[in-house]
């Protein structure tokens, strides 16, 4: 298995679903749940960064690898 940097976010979410031993009938719902959790965590991180920024603005978190997914979820 490769490390989180070489894995796309979608693949990492699917791996998390697989690791949780989610039944086949509930896998799509679990993927949707984790995707929403990822988006919420990214927005929370951006809001926290904006509070610490002198301008009150912060760039959105770039979710470009499985490592970022692992860190946020």
N, C-alpha and C positions, 0 to 999 in steps of 0.2 A: 504494500500500500504506500502511495506517495505521501509526502508531507503536505500540510495545508496550503503552502504557497503555490504549489503546482496544480491545485484543484480549483475548479470553478465553483462559485457560490451555490449554484443549483445542485451540483454533484455533492457538495458538502451537506446540504440540507437533506438530500436523499440518504446519505450515509448516516446522518443523525436519526432519521426515521428508521433505518434498518437496525441501528444499534439499540434503539428503544424496543425492538421486537414488536413493532406495531402490527396487528393483524392486517391481512391484505384488504379487507373491507374498509379499514379506517386509515389507510396510508395516505390517501388524497387529502383527507381532513387534517391529518398530522402535518403534511407538507404545507398546507395553507396556514395552519397555526404557527409553525416555525417561521414561515415567510413574514407573517404579520409581526411576530416577535422581533424578527430581524429589523424590519422597518421601524418599529417603535423604538428599539434600542438605538438605531442610527439617529433618529430624530432627537432622542433624549441626549445623546452625546453631542449633537450639534447645538442644542440649547445650552448645555453646560459650557461648551466652548465659547458660545456667544456671551455668556455671563462673565467669563474671564477675559474676554477681548476688550481692549480699550475703546474700540469703535462700536461695540455691541453687535457686531456682525461676525458670522463664522461660516466657513465653507461646509457644504454637506459632506458627510463621511462617504468616501469612495469605497464601495464594496466590490472589490475586484478579485478577491481570492478566497479560498476556503479558510485561510488563517483569520481573515477579518470576520467571517461568519462565526468561527470558533470563539473569537474574542468577544463578540457582541452577544451571542446567545449563551 
